[in-house]
Amino acid sequence: ADVMSFQKALRSDSDWDDEIVQVAGVLQVVDVHQSWCGPCKAVASTLKRVVMDHGDKPIKFFTADCEKIAALKKSVGGSEPRFQLWMNGKMKKEVKGVDAPEILGAILKELGVKA
């Protein structure tokens, strides 16, 4: 099975609208990447652990190509990956770079789980 398959790819403004903006009450963890480098593989195992440990919580995982989604245009040109936590159509937190402990901590905090 593909390790990345737990993440749904967002490739257009309509994808973003349907999956992020229109959905309430779910913590959305978005791996924001550039077209040329693809989603971050380094953090996938950490995210996978969240799925295994907290899959019963209202949380969903996505990858998003920032060059194709207007809401993410300001992330274009950044060299490091960005992980954004969204809920109810608003960004709650952004973690820049591959910092698995920080990303994990941010997710658990938003979920209200003690680390």
Phi, psi and omega in degrees: 000144180287123181301328185278356190292344178286349178260132176267132182278129175256121188237005182204167177298324181289324174302311183301314181298313183295318190266331185252303188291318186276350185260124181253153172076012179236134175280122182251119180259112186248120174273103183272120184227168177268157179304320188282342184244347175072174181297157183283116180281332186297330185261353185304320182294324177295315180295322180300322180295322177298318179301315182291319184277328189230025183297344179278349181275162178284082182219141178224152183242139182222158164243147182218128177277108188292345178281345184251357185235119186303321183296343184249009187304329183289348177273350181295136177096346176287140184277327184270156176293157177232138175244121182246138176254121181243149171204136180054039175078007180235143176282125181267328186199147173230131176245122180263140178088173183268084180237083186305315179299321180292318179297314180299314180300318181295318180297312183295323179297314180295328179281347182076029181257138175284130182288000000 
